[in-house]
């Protein structure tokens, strides 16, 4: 009695699995072998094979390159019968790995076929590569061919069905999630409205608190400013008044040298008063954006020499060193603003350093800017004060008992910035400070 398996490759699957998982009407089979006769023999052997009412549609390739092209183009191939040795001894293995790792196709079934089993041992290949079967070309009998085809096609069908079921499940979950999300969004919208109203109240409250805090800070700053400025103005006025009264009492009695000395003291007090008033005027003009700013071509070295001479005349006992050979002869700058910048820095250097120490004024330039530096050897600035020293009304924590308004360095930075420049400080407590103003050569 003949074996029915050897009479026909016709079979209906008993599982009753759905048949919509694959291409309508056919199972696509890719035969890859560099021997045309092997491809032809395979097609001939499987020509009458039918599984679940579908026949086979054959695609063929004679190289790994052709196989990759077909697999990239056809995304519904059920089975690849893949020769191991083609362009190279391991070309088939490379294609198998490429299918899984590069093409990322986990559904297509891969059956390796070899005519030289010693070159690619079955145990090693099955473990190392994600394939579904490994056959020797000489061992593919009619029965084994049939069994293999049914097994791999059934496996492919189940994988595709599983993917489609998963996609349907994901769609169902997504639809249900969308409905739940809609309800949640409605609730969240109501909650958001409540939160928004609460946040608006919090913001208004925060603004009120911030405005109150700023008002208190402004009041304290103004109170401090008025106190300091009042002291700064009263002190030179009191000095002038005392000196004038002394001169009046000694009219006709004092020597000329005595009178000249008192006159110099009066001039110094008046200069201090003028400096304070100039700071107040400049500060008000800057804050109100009403400062006259008119850059002109200045003889820079002459301006600096004049300013240093003025301070030397007012305090002949102090040593002022001037080194400005590194500066250009001319620069575009506002004369009054430049005078404010340099005068404030020199005045501070003299104020915060002892009588026996020199104050050094130097200048240099690079391709883009000039740098004017004023160095003193005085009390220096505390580290935690250096980040705030250019703020309006700010005074260092170690200057108690030394007169000042807290406006000078604030104006220096603002005026330098008017020139598109800036000012920086390097200071060590107890050793002194260096203030450097950088102004652009071209504006």
RODREN-514286 format. One line per 4 residues: number of its first residue (from 0); their letters; for each residue z, y negated, x of N, C-alpha, C. Coordinates in steps of 0.02 Angstrom, whole numbers. Atoms other than C-alpha are relative to their C-alpha. Layout:
N
NUM) a) Z,Y,X,Z,Y,X,Z,Y,X; ... .
END
This chain:
443
0) xxxx) 0,60,42,0,0,0,0,-62,44; 6,61,-41,-51,-167,72,58,-47,-14; -53,52,5,81,-300,106,-31,-61,-33; 30,58,33,50,-442,-15,1,-62,44 .
4) xxxx) -1,59,-45,98,-567,123,-62,-2,43; 59,-3,-42,-51,-506,223,-64,-9,-40; 59,8,40,-169,-520,76,-17,-73,-13; 14,70,18,-147,-705,40,59,-42,21 .
8) xxxx) -55,46,-17,-46,-855,97,21,-40,-61; -16,36,61,-25,-908,-84,73,15,-19; -70,-10,19,158,-939,-133,22,-58,-43; -33,51,40,254,-1032,-268,74,2,16 .
12) xxxx) -71,2,-19,426,-1091,-217,43,14,-61; -42,-19,56,562,-1014,-326,55,-51,-13; -55,47,7,682,-1158,-299,-13,-51,-55; 17,49,52,588,-1266,-425,11,-71,22 .
16) xxxx) -11,68,-25,610,-1418,-312,-56,-45,-21; 51,48,20,518,-1574,-359,-57,-2,49; 60,0,-43,342,-1590,-292,-28,-70,9; 25,68,-10,329,-1779,-291,18,-28,68 .
20) xxxx) -26,24,-63,402,-1788,-118,-53,-8,54; 51,0,-52,238,-1770,-24,-64,-28,-29; 65,26,22,59,-1831,-31,-28,43,-56; 26,-36,58,-24,-1784,-195,-51,52,21 .
24) xxxx) 50,-53,-5,-113,-1617,-188,-4,36,66; 9,-32,-65,-100,-1575,-1,64,-7,42; -49,6,-55,17,-1543,145,-39,-18,63; 36,20,-60,-42,-1638,299,29,35,61 .
28) xxxx) -19,-38,-60,-39,-1532,457,-39,-29,59; 33,24,-61,-75,-1603,630,4,54,53; 5,-51,-52,-136,-1475,757,-18,-35,65; 10,34,-64,-121,-1538,936,-7,52,55 .
32) xxxx) 12,-49,-53,-200,-1432,1073,-61,-22,40; 58,21,-41,-317,-1466,1219,-55,53,1; 52,-52,5,-413,-1305,1179,-27,-1,-72; 32,6,66,-536,-1329,1036,2,66,-38 .
36) xxxx) 1,-65,33,-542,-1143,1001,67,17,-31; -67,-12,29,-354,-1138,971,6,-39,-65; -3,41,61,-370,-1280,846,-41,34,-55; 44,-32,50,-514,-1191,759,32,64,-27 .
40) xxxx) -32,-62,21,-421,-1025,755,59,-13,-47; -58,18,42,-267,-1109,681,-24,-20,-70; 27,21,65,-370,-1191,543,-26,60,-39; 28,-59,33,-457,-1027,506,55,44,-29 .
44) xxxx) -54,-44,21,-294,-930,497,37,-28,-61; -38,31,53,-214,-1056,379,-44,-29,-55; 47,32,46,-367,-1101,278,17,13,-73; -13,-18,70,-311,-1011,119,74,-9,-19 .
48) xxxx) -71,6,13,-126,-1055,132,13,-52,-55; -20,46,54,-52,-1134,-26,75,7,-9; -73,0,10,130,-1185,-50,16,-51,-55; -18,41,58,196,-1251,-216,-61,-35,-30 .
52) xxxx) 60,26,32,20,-1276,-280,-40,-48,44; 34,48,-45,-35,-1380,-130,-32,37,58; 34,-29,-58,-162,-1332,1,15,-43,61; -11,36,-63,-164,-1392,182,-58,-47,14 .
56) xxxx) 51,46,-26,-256,-1544,248,12,-5,75; -9,-4,-72,-288,-1526,434,-22,-65,34; 17,53,-48,-284,-1667,563,5,32,69; -2,-32,-66,-318,-1624,745,-5,-52,55 .
60) xxxx) 2,42,-60,-295,-1700,917,-2,45,61; 7,-41,-60,-341,-1634,1089,40,-28,58; -41,29,-54,-219,-1743,1189,61,-33,-31; -59,34,23,-49,-1823,1177,-16,-70,-24 .
64) xxxx) 19,68,20,-130,-1995,1166,-28,0,-70; 29,-4,67,-234,-1945,1015,53,16,-53; -53,-18,46,-82,-1867,934,43,-61,-18; -40,59,13,18,-2027,953,-36,-49,-46 .
68) xxxx) 39,45,43,-123,-2129,875,1,23,-72; 2,-27,68,-134,-2015,724,69,-6,-33; -68,3,27,55,-2008,700,21,-72,-16; -15,70,13,66,-2197,710,-34,-24,-63 .
72) xxxx) 41,22,56,-66,-2213,576,19,38,-64; -15,-42,59,-17,-2069,458,76,11,-4; -73,-5,5,163,-2078,396,24,56,-46; -20,-53,46,160,-1925,281,-22,69,26 .
76) xxxx) 17,-65,-30,120,-1783,402,61,45,-6; -56,-45,11,227,-1633,358,17,41,62; -11,-46,-55,204,-1525,514,-46,-18,58; 39,7,-61,147,-1547,694,5,65,38 .
80) xxxx) 4,-58,-44,89,-1389,783,-20,-26,68; 7,40,-61,108,-1455,960,-3,44,62; 8,-36,-63,42,-1379,1121,45,-33,53; -44,28,-51,165,-1400,1266,-40,-30,57 .
84) xxxx) 36,21,-61,40,-1414,1409,-69,-27,-20; 65,32,13,-104,-1539,1392,-18,-43,61; 15,42,-58,-134,-1691,1504,47,16,59; -48,-21,-52,22,-1636,1598,36,62,-26 .
88) xxxx) -35,-62,18,133,-1482,1597,52,-12,-54; -52,15,50,259,-1571,1484,-22,-51,-51; 25,52,46,146,-1683,1378,24,13,-71; -23,-15,68,193,-1592,1218,73,-17,-10 .
92) xxxx) -71,18,4,378,-1615,1256,8,-75,-5; -3,73,2,348,-1801,1286,-19,-25,-70; 21,21,67,258,-1817,1118,56,15,-50; -55,-17,45,402,-1727,1029,56,-51,5 .
96) xxxx) -53,51,-9,528,-1847,1104,-22,-67,-27; 27,64,25,416,-1996,1063,3,-3,-76; -2,-2,73,406,-1941,880,70,-17,-25; -69,9,24,596,-1937,862,29,-68,22 .
100) xxxx) -35,58,-28,649,-2082,974,-38,-65,-7; 39,62,4,506,-2208,972,-25,-11,-71; 25,5,69,421,-2174,805,57,4,-51; -59,-8,43,593,-2134,733,-16,38,-65 .
104) xxxx) 19,-43,57,517,-2002,617,42,63,5; -45,-58,0,652,-1875,578,-21,52,-52; 19,-46,54,561,-1794,431,-54,49,21; 54,-44,-20,404,-1722,509,28,60,39 .
108) xxxx) -21,-61,-34,429,-1542,567,-42,10,62; 35,-9,-64,382,-1502,747,9,73,23; -1,-68,-27,335,-1328,806,-39,-2,66; 32,-2,-65,298,-1313,992,-34,68,9 .
112) xxxx) 37,-62,-15,168,-1186,1046,-19,-2,74; 17,-3,-71,139,-1129,1224,-34,66,16; 32,-60,-26,26,-1008,1312,31,21,66; -32,-15,-64,135,-1013,1469,76,-11,-8 .
116) xxxx) -71,9,16,316,-987,1414,45,-11,60; -42,8,-60,382,-984,1591,7,-72,22; -3,70,-21,342,-1167,1619,50,-40,-42; -47,35,44,451,-1223,1473,42,52,-36 .
120) xxxx) -41,-54,30,588,-1093,1437,25,-19,-69; -15,15,70,623,-1079,1252,71,-25,-9; -70,21,9,814,-1093,1264,11,-72,21; -9,69,-26,808,-1250,1369,-35,-51,-44 .
124) xxxx) 38,47,40,675,-1333,1261,32,-11,-68; -30,6,66,759,-1295,1094,64,-41,2; -63,37,-7,925,-1366,1155,-14,-74,15; 11,68,-26,853,-1520,1240,-41,-44,-47 .
128) xxxx) 46,39,41,720,-1573,1114,13,14,-75; -11,-6,73,735,-1605,926,-63,29,-32; 57,-34,29,607,-1476,872,25,51,-51; -20,-44,55,606,-1353,727,-18,73,13 .
132) xxxx) 15,-69,-19,529,-1199,808,-38,-1,65; 33,-6,-65,457,-1137,971,-36,68,1; 39,-62,5,316,-1009,972,-47,7,60; 52,-15,-49,207,-924,1099,-65,12,-38 .
136) xxxx) 64,-5,34,24,-932,1055,-19,73,-12; 18,-72,6,8,-743,1081,44,36,-50; -49,-33,44,153,-710,963,-5,-24,-72; 8,25,68,86,-794,806,-41,49,-42 .
140) xxxx) 34,-49,44,45,-645,697,-9,-30,-69; 13,23,68,-14,-665,518,65,-11,-38; -63,4,37,159,-629,447,44,-56,27; -43,52,-29,251,-742,569,-27,-69,-14 .
144) xxxx) 30,64,16,129,-882,539,18,-20,-71; -16,14,70,159,-868,352,74,-21,-8; -72,14,6,349,-863,369,16,-69,29; -13,64,-32,348,-1012,486,-22,-57,-45 .
148) xxxx) 28,53,41,238,-1117,370,44,-13,-61; -43,8,59,345,-1085,216,65,-33,20; -65,26,-21,504,-1122,313,-3,-74,16; 2,70,-22,449,-1286,390,-21,-46,-57 .
152) xxxx) 20,42,56,362,-1351,233,56,-9,-50; -56,6,46,512,-1312,126,52,-49,30; -48,46,-33,622,-1402,253,-24,-72,-4; 29,68,4,504,-1552,256,8,-27,-71 .
156) xxxx) -6,22,70,501,-1558,66,70,-21,-17; -70,16,16,690,-1556,56,22,-65,32; -18,62,-34,708,-1694,183,-29,-62,-35; 32,56,35,584,-1806,91,34,-11,-67 .
160) xxxx) -36,7,64,667,-1769,-76,68,-33,9; -66,29,-14,836,-1808,0,-5,-75,12; 8,71,-13,772,-1974,63,-14,-38,-65; 17,34,63,697,-2017,-107,60,-3,-47 .
164) xxxx) -61,2,41,857,-1967,-196,48,-53,26; -44,50,-30,953,-2074,-75,-22,-71,-17; 26,66,17,839,-2222,-108,14,-17,-73; -15,11,71,859,-2199,-296,74,-16,-10 .
168) xxxx) -72,12,5,1047,-2190,-274,18,-70,24; -13,67,-26,1046,-2347,-169,-22,-53,-49; 23,48,51,943,-2436,-303,50,-4,-57; -49,-1,55,1067,-2380,-436,64,-37,20 .
172) xxxx) -61,35,-24,1215,-2437,-332,-12,-75,6; 15,71,-7,1128,-2600,-295,-1,-36,-67; 2,30,66,1095,-2632,-480,70,-9,-29; -68,5,25,1274,-2594,-526,40,-53,39 .
176) xxxx) -34,49,-42,1336,-2697,-380,-21,-71,-19; 24,66,19,1226,-2841,-435,35,-25,-64; -34,19,61,1304,-2838,-608,73,-19,13; -70,16,-17,1480,-2831,-537,4,-65,39 .
180) xxxx) 1,61,-40,1433,-2967,-414,-7,-61,-44; 10,56,47,1374,-3077,-557,65,-18,-34; -64,13,32,1541,-3057,-645,49,-32,49; -46,27,-51,1635,-3088,-484,-18,-72,16 .
184) xxxx) 21,68,-16,1530,-3242,-447,21,-50,-54; -22,44,54,1570,-3313,-619,75,-16,7; -72,11,-9,1755,-3288,-588,13,-43,61; -9,39,-61,1739,-3356,-413,-20,-73,-11 .
188) xxxx) 21,68,14,1647,-3508,-480,56,-39,-34; -55,33,34,1792,-3547,-595,57,-12,50; -52,9,-50,1915,-3517,-454,-18,-55,49; 24,51,-47,1808,-3625,-341,10,-70,-29 .
192) xxxx) -9,65,32,1813,-3767,-466,73,-22,4; -71,16,-4,2002,-3757,-471,20,-17,72; -15,13,-70,2012,-3746,-281,-28,-67,23; 32,63,-19,1891,-3890,-262,41,-60,-25 .
196) xxxx) -41,54,26,1996,-3998,-375,65,-7,39; -62,2,-41,2151,-3949,-277,-14,-30,69; 18,25,-66,2062,-3985,-113,-12,-76,-1; 12,72,6,2006,-4155,-175,67,-38,-2 .
200) xxxx) -66,31,1,2187,-4196,-215,32,1,69; -29,-5,-68,2239,-4133,-42,-34,-49,47; 36,47,-43,2102,-4236,41,23,-72,-12; -23,68,16,2153,-4393,-52,70,-11,27 .
204) xxxx) -68,5,-25,2333,-4359,-7,1,-8,76; 4,4,-73,2286,-4331,176,-26,-68,22; 26,66,-17,2185,-4492,178,54,-54,-8; -54,48,10,2331,-4587,106,52,4,56 .
208) xxxx) -48,-9,-54,2448,-4511,235,-28,-26,66; 32,25,-61,2323,-4549,374,-2,-76,2; 2,74,3,2302,-4728,314,69,-29,12; -69,23,-9,2491,-4748,307,20,6,73 .
212) xxxx) -16,-10,-70,2508,-4676,482,-34,-52,44; 37,51,-38,2372,-4791,549,31,-69,-9; -30,65,14,2453,-4938,464,65,-8,41; -61,2,-39,2620,-4895,546,-15,-9,74 .
216) xxxx) 19,6,-70,2535,-4873,715,-25,-71,16; 25,68,-10,2444,-5039,696,57,-51,-1; -57,46,4,2605,-5125,645,42,3,63; -39,-8,-63,2698,-5052,795,-37,-30,59 .
220) xxxx) 40,27,-55,2554,-5096,912,-1,-76,-2; 1,73,7,2546,-5272,842,67,-29,20; -67,24,-17,2734,-5292,856,10,1,76; -7,-6,-73,2728,-5230,1037,-43,-53,35 .
224) xxxx) 45,48,-30,2578,-5340,1075,28,-71,-5; -28,67,9,2660,-5495,1003,59,-11,47; -58,5,-43,2819,-5459,1099,-21,-10,73; 22,4,-70,2729,-5429,1265,-36,-65,14 .
228) xxxx) 39,61,-11,2609,-5574,1243,45,-61,-1; -47,55,3,2749,-5691,1194,37,-7,66; -35,2,-65,2842,-5642,1352,-47,-24,55; 48,19,-52,2684,-5659,1457,-15,-75,0 .
232) xxxx) 14,72,4,2656,-5836,1394,62,-41,15; -62,39,-12,2839,-5893,1395,19,-3,73; -22,-2,-70,2868,-5838,1574,-34,-53,43; 29,54,-42,2737,-5949,1660,16,-70,-26 .
236) xxxx) -19,66,28,2779,-6092,1540,69,-20,24; -68,15,-24,2963,-6078,1588,0,-17,74; 5,15,-71,2916,-6074,1772,-26,-70,11; 29,68,-7,2807,-6228,1754,51,-53,-19 .
240) xxxx) -49,49,23,2942,-6319,1657,56,-9,51; -54,4,-50,3077,-6277,1784,-22,-36,63; 25,31,-61,2970,-6329,1932,-11,-75,-10; 12,71,13,2918,-6493,1851,67,-38,-4 .
244) xxxx) -65,33,4,3100,-6535,1810,30,-9,70; -27,5,-67,3150,-6497,1989,-35,-55,39; 36,53,-35,3012,-6609,2055,21,-69,-25; -21,65,28,3065,-6749,1937,68,-20,28 .
248) xxxx) -66,16,-26,3246,-6736,1995,-2,-21,73; 3,13,-72,3193,-6744,2177,-53,-50,20; 50,51,-16,3067,-6884,2163,28,-48,53; -20,45,-53,3079,-6987,2322,48,31,49 .
252) xxxx) -48,-32,-45,3199,-6864,2401,-30,60,37; 29,-61,-31,3095,-6709,2437,-57,-18,47; 55,9,-49,2972,-6690,2579,-66,19,-33; 67,-16,24,2785,-6675,2557,-10,76,-2 .
256) xxxx) 8,-73,-2,2792,-6491,2608,35,33,-59; -37,-27,57,2922,-6457,2475,-40,-10,-64; 39,14,61,2815,-6541,2342,-62,43,-4; 61,-42,0,2658,-6448,2396,17,72,-19 .
260) xxxx) -20,-68,16,2752,-6283,2387,12,8,-75; -14,-3,71,2811,-6321,2211,-64,-7,-41; 65,7,35,2637,-6378,2159,-38,67,1; 35,-65,-5,2567,-6211,2223,30,50,-49 .
264) xxxx) -32,-45,47,2695,-6118,2120,-20,-16,-72; 23,20,67,2646,-6220,1968,-71,25,-12; 69,-23,7,2463,-6180,1999,-3,75,-12; -1,-73,9,2504,-5995,2014,22,19,-71 .
268) xxxx) -23,-14,68,2600,-5998,1849,-54,-18,-51; 54,20,46,2459,-6092,1764,-57,51,2; 53,-50,-7,2333,-5966,1832,19,64,-38; -24,-59,36,2440,-5825,1761,-7,-11,-75 .
272) xxxx) 6,16,70,2445,-5913,1593,-73,1,-23; 71,0,16,2257,-5940,1596,-27,72,-4; 22,-70,0,2232,-5756,1638,19,35,-65; -23,-31,62,2337,-5703,1489,-41,-24,-59 .
276) xxxx) 39,27,55,2244,-5819,1372,-72,26,2; 68,-26,-6,2076,-5760,1440,-3,72,-26; -2,-69,24,2127,-5579,1407,2,2,-76; -5,2,73,2176,-5623,1229,-66,-19,-31 .
280) xxxx) 63,23,27,2014,-5716,1200,-54,55,5; 52,-52,-11,1904,-5579,1275,13,60,-45; -16,-57,43,1997,-5442,1180,-19,-13,-72; 18,17,69,1975,-5531,1014,-75,-2,-9 .
284) xxxx) 72,4,5,1792,-5564,1049,-32,69,0; 26,-68,-3,1760,-5382,1095,12,38,-65; -17,-36,62,1851,-5313,942,-41,-26,-59; 40,29,55,1753,-5432,829,-74,1,14 .
288) xxxx) 70,-4,-20,1590,-5396,919,-32,-70,3; 24,69,-5,1573,-5582,953,-4,-24,72; 1,20,-71,1574,-5579,1143,-71,-19,20; 66,21,-27,1431,-5679,1220,-15,43,61 .
292) xxxx) 19,-46,-55,1340,-5558,1333,-71,-16,20; 66,22,-22,1195,-5626,1434,-10,19,73; 13,-20,-70,1146,-5527,1590,-51,-46,33; 46,41,-39,1064,-5634,1724,-3,29,70 .
296) xxxx) 5,-22,-70,1010,-5608,1904,56,-33,40; -59,26,-36,1172,-5627,2004,-5,15,74; -11,-12,-72,1203,-5648,2190,66,38,5; -59,-43,7,1324,-5501,2188,50,-12,56 .
300) xxxx) -47,8,-57,1398,-5522,2361,34,-68,-3; -30,67,5,1425,-5709,2335,53,-2,-55; -48,-1,55,1513,-5677,2167,64,36,21; -59,-37,-21,1629,-5547,2241,40,-38,53 .
304) xxxx) -34,39,-52,1668,-5655,2393,38,-58,-31; -34,56,33,1711,-5802,2280,62,23,-37; -58,-25,37,1826,-5697,2171,57,20,47; -52,-20,-47,1919,-5624,2319,32,-61,32 .
308) xxxx) -27,62,-29,1938,-5798,2397,47,-34,-49; -44,31,50,2013,-5862,2234,68,32,0; -65,-35,-2,2148,-5728,2238,36,-12,65; -31,13,-65,2178,-5757,2423,32,-70,1 .
312) xxxx) -28,68,2,2205,-5943,2390,64,-2,-42; -59,1,44,2329,-5908,2249,59,36,31; -56,-37,-30,2431,-5785,2353,-17,12,73; 22,-2,-70,2406,-5821,2537,38,51,41 .
316) xxxx) -39,-49,-38,2540,-5697,2589,-27,71,-6; 27,-68,10,2441,-5546,2525,-66,8,38; 61,-14,-38,2304,-5463,2628,-52,32,-46; 56,-26,39,2139,-5436,2537,-57,17,47 .
320) xxxx) 54,-23,-44,2008,-5333,2629,-64,8,-42; 64,-2,36,1826,-5352,2576,-53,34,42; 54,-37,-34,1691,-5227,2625,-55,13,-50; 53,-6,51,1532,-5251,2523,-69,3,32 .
324) xxxx) 65,-4,-34,1394,-5225,2653,-45,52,-33; 40,-52,31,1339,-5070,2555,-29,-18,-67; 26,21,64,1295,-5171,2401,-66,-37,7; 61,41,-2,1126,-5247,2359,18,-74,-8 .
328) xxxx) -13,72,5,1110,-5436,2365,4,-24,-72; 4,24,69,1069,-5454,2181,7,57,-49; -7,-49,55,1106,-5365,2017,-6,-38,-66; 3,30,66,1073,-5399,1834,65,15,-37 .
332) xxxx) -65,-8,32,1242,-5429,1751,21,-64,-34; -30,59,31,1340,-5548,1640,54,-26,46; -46,28,-50,1433,-5666,1759,72,1,-24; -69,3,24,1586,-5691,1649,29,69,-7 .
336) xxxx) -25,-68,8,1600,-5505,1609,16,31,68; -12,-26,-67,1585,-5459,1794,64,-31,29; -61,33,-24,1720,-5588,1836,62,30,-31; -57,-32,34,1835,-5512,1705,15,68,30 .
340) xxxx) -8,-68,-26,1806,-5336,1773,35,-2,68; -26,0,-68,1838,-5375,1956,68,-35,3; -64,36,-1,1978,-5502,1924,57,42,-26; -52,-43,27,2075,-5380,1816,21,54,49 .
344) xxxx) -16,-53,-47,2064,-5242,1944,37,-26,61; -36,29,-57,2117,-5355,2089,69,-22,-21; -65,22,24,2257,-5432,1985,48,58,-8; -43,-59,7,2324,-5259,1941,20,29,67 .
348) xxxx) -15,-28,-66,2312,-5200,2121,54,-41,35; -51,43,-29,2414,-5350,2179,67,8,-36; -61,-3,41,2539,-5332,2036,39,64,12; -34,-64,-3,2576,-5147,2059,6,28,71 .
352) xxxx) -9,-22,-69,2585,-5139,2250,45,-50,36; -48,44,-35,2716,-5210,2370,-35,-53,43; 29,56,-37,2689,-5371,2468,-29,19,67; 22,-16,-67,2666,-5288,2635,-62,44,3 .
356) xxxx) 57,-46,2,2522,-5176,2579,-64,-37,-18; 63,34,15,2339,-5230,2580,-32,26,-64; 43,-21,55,2219,-5223,2433,-71,-1,26; 67,-7,-30,2045,-5160,2479,-52,0,-55 .
360) xxxx) 56,5,47,1888,-5211,2384,-63,21,39; 59,-26,-34,1732,-5112,2433,-57,11,-49; 58,-11,42,1558,-5084,2369,-52,43,34; 56,-41,-25,1415,-4961,2389,-49,10,-57 .
364) xxxx) 51,-11,52,1258,-4910,2296,-36,65,13; 45,-58,-7,1147,-4760,2263,-65,-18,-34; 66,15,28,975,-4744,2185,4,-32,-69; -2,21,70,1036,-4784,2010,52,-53,-16 .
368) xxxx) -55,44,19,1193,-4889,2018,36,-28,61; -47,25,-49,1318,-4994,2114,69,24,-19; -69,-20,12,1499,-4941,2133,45,-49,36; -49,47,-27,1635,-5072,2157,68,32,-8 .
372) xxxx) -65,-33,1,1805,-4999,2204,54,-47,23; -59,39,-19,1976,-5081,2213,57,49,12; -53,-47,-20,2111,-4984,2307,64,-38,15; -65,27,-19,2296,-5021,2315,43,57,27 .
376) xxxx) -47,-49,-29,2442,-4933,2400,68,-10,-33; -60,16,37,2568,-4960,2263,32,59,-34; -41,-50,34,2666,-4863,2134,-40,58,-29; 41,-53,28,2519,-4760,2070,10,8,-75 .
380) xxxx) -2,-12,72,2497,-4690,1894,21,72,-12; -21,-68,18,2585,-4541,1818,-60,41,-25; 56,-43,19,2470,-4391,1789,-11,-1,-76; 9,-2,73,2504,-4388,1601,-19,-67,-30 .
384) xxxx) 22,66,23,2462,-4574,1589,-74,-13,14; 68,17,-24,2292,-4567,1674,-53,8,-54; 49,-9,54,2200,-4504,1519,3,-54,-53; -9,51,52,2266,-4649,1414,-3,-71,28 .
388) xxxx) -11,64,-32,2267,-4792,1539,-51,-53,-22; 51,48,21,2107,-4871,1468,4,-14,-76; -8,15,71,2171,-4874,1288,29,-69,-10; -24,67,16,2207,-5040,1205,76,0,-8 .
392) xxxx) -73,11,1,2389,-5099,1229,39,55,35; -36,-55,-32,2431,-4943,1329,24,-22,69; -27,14,-66,2545,-4964,1479,33,64,27; -27,-60,-31,2600,-4831,1603,75,5,-8 .
396) xxxx) -71,-12,10,2771,-4752,1590,43,-23,59; -38,19,-59,2820,-4812,1765,-7,-75,16; 10,72,-14,2783,-5000,1745,52,-43,-36; -54,38,34,2943,-5049,1656,24,-56,46 .
400) xxxx) -24,57,-39,2997,-5222,1713,-55,-40,33; 57,35,-29,2822,-5271,1773,-41,-30,-58; 35,34,54,2731,-5399,1666,-69,29,-12; 67,-24,17,2571,-5350,1575,-8,6,-75 .
404) xxxx) 14,-3,73,2487,-5345,1404,-28,67,-23; 33,-61,20,2403,-5175,1407,-71,-11,-24; 68,15,20,2235,-5261,1379,-50,3,58; 45,9,-57,2165,-5277,1555,-49,58,11 .
408) xxxx) 44,-57,-14,2099,-5101,1587,-42,19,-60; 40,-10,61,2043,-5084,1406,-63,-44,2; 57,45,-4,1933,-5238,1432,-47,19,56; 43,-21,-57,1871,-5175,1601,-48,55,-22 .
412) xxxx) 45,-54,23,1804,-5015,1521,-51,-25,-51; 46,25,51,1730,-5104,1370,-55,-42,31; 50,44,-32,1642,-5233,1480,-47,41,44; 44,-44,-40,1578,-5098,1598,-49,37,-45 .
416) xxxx) 44,-36,47,1510,-5002,1449,-52,-47,-31; 49,49,22,1425,-5162,1390,-60,-1,47; 53,-2,-51,1325,-5149,1552,-31,70,6; 22,-70,-4,1289,-4963,1515,30,36,59 .
420) xxxx) -35,-31,-56,1414,-4919,1650,67,28,-24; -66,-25,18,1593,-4855,1656,48,-11,58; -51,7,-51,1755,-4857,1755,40,64,3; -40,-60,-9,1858,-4715,1827,59,-16,46 .
424) xxxx) -59,11,-42,2025,-4697,1915,20,64,34; -32,-54,-37,2100,-4586,2049,66,-27,25; -65,28,-16,2285,-4607,2074,50,55,17; -55,-44,-17,2436,-4524,2154,64,-39,-4 .
428) xxxx) -63,35,9,2610,-4573,2104,33,-13,67; -35,19,-61,2697,-4668,2243,-46,-16,58; 46,12,-56,2539,-4682,2349,-54,-51,-16; 49,50,18,2423,-4796,2252,-56,26,-44 .
432) xxxx) 55,-16,46,2266,-4800,2147,-66,-29,25; 67,26,-14,2078,-4823,2165,-37,-3,-67; 41,9,60,1981,-4896,2017,-71,-14,23; 71,7,-19,1791,-4879,2030,-42,-16,-61 .
436) xxxx) 45,21,55,1668,-4971,1918,-71,16,21; 70,-18,-13,1492,-4901,1908,-44,-38,-49; 47,39,41,1355,-5019,1846,-71,17,19; 69,-19,-15,1171,-4973,1832,-37,-56,36 .
440) xxx) 41,50,-35,1048,-5059,1948,-52,-30,-46; 51,24,46,917,-5071,1810,26,11,-71; -23,-5,69,959,-5104,1627,-61,-5,-46 .
END
